[in-house]
Amino acid sequence: MRSKLILPLAVVMALITTYLFYNYIETLKGQKLSNSKMATILVANQDIPKNKKISKSMVTLKEVHEKSIHPQTIKKISEMENQIATVNMVKGEPILKHHIQNQAEETRFVSRKIKKGYRAVSVGVNMVQSVTNLIEPEDMVDVVFSEEIEAGNNEKIVRTELILEGARVLAIGRKMIQSTNDEPYMEYSSVTLELTQSDAVKLVNTQERGNIHLVLHSKLQ
């Protein structure tokens, strides 16, 4: 009878010991954290979408325990000036150095904007084909293709078709960031799109055969 009680009793004692040990460790962690120094970091005070230029009004300073700070966390507002978000950030999230990119760098290297598995390809456009030069970087567009084909009896007809949907605009001319209100108007004659490799080949082929028009998407949800 005694031997039957030993095993359950040992299990209970082991559970109690584990619980007490875990409690002790958590208490030590809490004491260390409470005794650690406080430091100020930058956090988002609103949701910040990817490719958005970060302004001072989008972030706030927050005091946290120094030991809980990620090594890449930004601590000064001056460190995020002229920076663009490279990921989607949510309200309350600390601003990390590898989650932002200098605006000057983005204006020089379009290759840093291309998502993995995609390609950048440029197409020539005039005022009408580019929605009167109103298309901006980070807009989404459809591509419509038209060409003249033989219809018989020496007649030709124009065939029009939608060849691509929802293509991301990487650049207009050499401009890779969205215009600001105080920025002077700049006319352009080319648009760079982000496409899969096969879609890039398709776009180049169709432009060689005829004309393309870009159809601008609405940003309203």
C-alpha positions as CSV (number, residue, x, y, z in Angstrom):
1,M,0.0,0.0,0.0
2,R,2.8,2.3,0.9
3,S,4.6,1.7,-2.4
4,K,1.5,2.7,-4.3
5,L,1.4,6.0,-2.6
6,I,5.1,6.9,-3.2
7,L,4.8,7.4,-7.0
8,P,1.8,9.8,-6.9
9,L,3.3,11.7,-3.9
10,A,6.6,12.0,-5.8
11,V,4.8,13.4,-8.9
12,V,2.9,16.0,-6.7
13,M,6.1,17.0,-5.0
14,A,7.9,17.4,-8.4
15,L,5.1,19.6,-9.6
16,I,5.1,21.8,-6.5
17,T,8.9,22.1,-6.8
18,T,8.7,23.1,-10.4
19,Y,6.0,25.7,-9.7
20,L,8.0,27.2,-6.8
21,F,11.2,27.3,-8.9
22,Y,9.4,29.0,-11.8
23,N,7.9,31.5,-9.4
24,Y,11.3,32.2,-8.0
25,I,12.8,32.8,-11.4
26,E,10.0,35.2,-12.5
27,T,10.3,37.1,-9.2
28,L,14.1,37.5,-9.8
29,K,13.3,38.7,-13.4
30,G,10.8,41.2,-12.1
31,Q,13.2,42.5,-9.5
32,K,16.0,43.0,-12.1
33,L,13.6,44.8,-14.4
34,S,12.3,47.1,-11.7
35,N,15.9,47.9,-10.7
36,S,17.0,48.6,-14.3
37,K,17.4,52.1,-15.7
38,M,14.7,53.7,-17.8
39,A,15.4,54.9,-21.3
40,T,13.4,56.8,-24.0
41,I,12.6,55.2,-27.4
42,L,10.6,56.1,-30.4
43,V,7.3,54.3,-31.1
44,A,4.6,54.7,-33.8
45,N,1.6,56.6,-32.5
46,Q,-0.4,55.5,-35.5
47,D,-0.3,52.7,-38.1
48,I,2.4,53.5,-40.6
49,P,2.1,51.8,-44.0
50,K,5.1,50.5,-46.0
51,N,6.8,53.1,-48.3
52,K,5.3,56.0,-46.3
53,K,7.6,58.9,-45.5
54,I,7.8,59.1,-41.7
55,S,7.0,62.5,-40.1
56,K,7.4,63.7,-36.5
57,S,3.7,63.6,-36.1
58,M,3.6,59.8,-36.7
59,V,5.9,58.9,-33.8
60,T,6.1,59.6,-30.1
61,L,8.7,59.1,-27.3
62,K,8.1,56.4,-24.8
63,E,10.0,55.6,-21.6
64,V,10.8,51.9,-21.1
65,H,13.2,49.7,-19.1
66,E,16.6,49.9,-20.6
67,K,17.1,46.1,-20.5
68,S,14.0,45.5,-22.5
69,I,15.1,47.6,-25.5
70,H,15.9,45.9,-28.8
71,P,19.5,46.8,-30.0
72,Q,18.1,48.3,-33.3
73,T,15.5,50.5,-31.6
74,I,15.7,54.2,-32.5
75,K,15.9,56.5,-29.5
76,K,16.0,60.0,-31.0
77,I,13.6,61.8,-33.4
78,S,16.6,63.1,-35.4
79,E,17.5,59.5,-36.3
80,M,14.3,59.1,-38.4
81,E,14.3,62.3,-40.3
82,N,13.8,61.8,-44.1
83,Q,13.2,58.1,-43.5
84,I,10.7,55.9,-45.3
85,A,9.1,52.8,-43.8
86,T,10.3,49.6,-45.4
87,V,7.6,47.5,-43.5
88,N,4.0,48.0,-42.3
89,M,4.1,49.3,-38.7
90,V,1.3,49.3,-36.2
91,K,0.5,51.8,-33.5
92,G,2.6,51.4,-30.4
93,E,5.4,49.5,-32.2
94,P,9.0,50.6,-31.5
95,I,10.7,52.1,-34.6
96,L,13.7,49.8,-35.5
97,K,16.6,50.9,-37.7
98,H,16.2,48.0,-40.2
99,H,12.5,49.0,-40.6
100,I,13.3,52.3,-42.2
101,Q,15.3,53.5,-45.2
102,N,16.8,56.9,-46.0
103,Q,14.8,58.8,-48.5
104,A,18.0,59.9,-50.4
105,E,19.0,56.2,-50.8
106,E,15.6,55.3,-52.2
107,T,15.8,58.1,-54.8
108,R,19.1,56.6,-56.1
109,F,18.5,52.8,-56.0
110,V,15.3,51.5,-57.5
111,S,16.6,47.9,-56.9
112,R,16.0,48.4,-53.2
113,K,12.3,48.9,-53.8
114,I,11.7,45.7,-55.8
115,K,10.1,42.9,-53.9
116,K,11.8,39.5,-53.9
117,G,10.8,37.5,-57.0
118,Y,9.9,40.6,-59.0
119,R,11.5,42.7,-61.7
120,A,11.5,46.4,-62.7
121,V,10.7,47.2,-66.3
122,S,10.2,50.7,-67.9
123,V,7.8,51.6,-70.7
124,G,7.6,54.8,-72.7
125,V,4.4,56.8,-72.2
126,N,3.0,60.1,-73.4
127,M,0.6,62.5,-71.6
128,V,-2.5,60.5,-72.5
129,Q,-1.0,57.0,-71.9
130,S,0.2,58.1,-68.4
131,V,-3.2,59.6,-67.3
132,T,-1.9,63.1,-68.1
133,N,1.3,62.5,-66.1
134,L,-0.8,62.1,-62.9
135,I,0.6,58.7,-62.0
136,E,2.9,58.7,-59.0
137,P,5.4,56.2,-57.5
138,E,3.5,53.5,-55.4
139,D,0.3,53.9,-57.4
140,M,-1.3,50.8,-58.8
141,V,-2.2,50.6,-62.5
142,D,-3.7,48.3,-65.1
143,V,-2.0,48.0,-68.5
144,V,-4.2,48.1,-71.6
145,F,-2.8,47.1,-75.0
146,S,-4.1,48.1,-78.5
147,E,-2.9,47.2,-82.0
148,E,-4.1,47.3,-85.6
149,I,-4.8,43.9,-87.1
150,E,-5.9,42.9,-90.6
151,A,-9.6,42.3,-91.0
152,G,-9.7,41.3,-94.6
153,N,-10.5,43.3,-97.8
154,N,-7.5,45.5,-97.0
155,E,-9.2,46.8,-93.9
156,K,-7.7,47.1,-90.5
157,I,-9.4,47.2,-87.1
158,V,-8.0,48.1,-83.7
159,R,-8.0,45.4,-81.1
160,T,-7.8,46.4,-77.4
161,E,-7.3,44.1,-74.5
162,L,-6.4,44.2,-70.8
163,I,-3.0,42.5,-70.4
164,L,-2.0,43.3,-66.8
165,E,-3.8,44.2,-63.6
166,G,-2.7,45.8,-60.4
167,A,0.9,46.6,-61.3
168,R,2.9,48.6,-58.8
169,V,4.6,51.8,-60.0
170,L,8.2,52.0,-58.8
171,A,9.1,55.2,-60.6
172,I,8.0,57.9,-63.0
173,G,11.0,59.1,-65.1
174,R,13.8,59.0,-62.6
175,K,11.6,59.9,-59.6
176,M,11.0,57.1,-57.1
177,I,9.1,58.9,-54.3
178,Q,5.7,60.5,-54.2
179,S,5.4,64.2,-54.9
180,T,4.8,66.6,-52.1
181,N,2.4,69.6,-52.3
182,D,5.2,72.2,-52.5
183,E,7.2,70.2,-55.1
184,P,7.2,71.7,-58.7
185,Y,5.5,69.7,-61.5
186,M,7.8,67.4,-63.4
187,E,6.8,66.0,-66.8
188,Y,8.0,62.5,-67.6
189,S,7.9,60.1,-70.5
190,S,8.5,56.7,-68.9
191,V,7.0,54.7,-66.1
192,T,8.8,51.8,-64.3
193,L,6.6,49.0,-63.1
194,E,7.2,46.1,-60.7
195,L,6.3,42.8,-62.4
196,T,7.0,39.2,-62.4
197,Q,9.6,38.1,-64.9
198,S,7.0,36.6,-67.3
199,D,4.7,39.7,-67.1
200,A,7.8,41.9,-67.8
201,V,8.5,40.0,-71.0
202,K,4.8,40.2,-71.9
203,L,4.8,44.0,-71.4
204,V,7.9,44.5,-73.5
205,N,6.5,42.3,-76.3
206,T,3.2,44.1,-76.5
207,Q,4.7,47.6,-76.5
208,E,6.9,46.5,-79.5
209,R,3.7,45.4,-81.3
210,G,1.4,48.4,-80.6
211,N,0.4,50.9,-78.0
212,I,-0.1,50.6,-74.2
213,H,-2.2,52.8,-71.9
214,L,-1.9,52.8,-68.1
215,V,-5.2,52.8,-66.1
216,L,-4.8,54.3,-62.6
217,H,-6.4,52.5,-59.6
218,S,-8.2,54.4,-56.8
219,K,-6.5,54.5,-53.4
220,L,-9.8,54.8,-51.6
221,Q,-10.8,51.5,-49.9
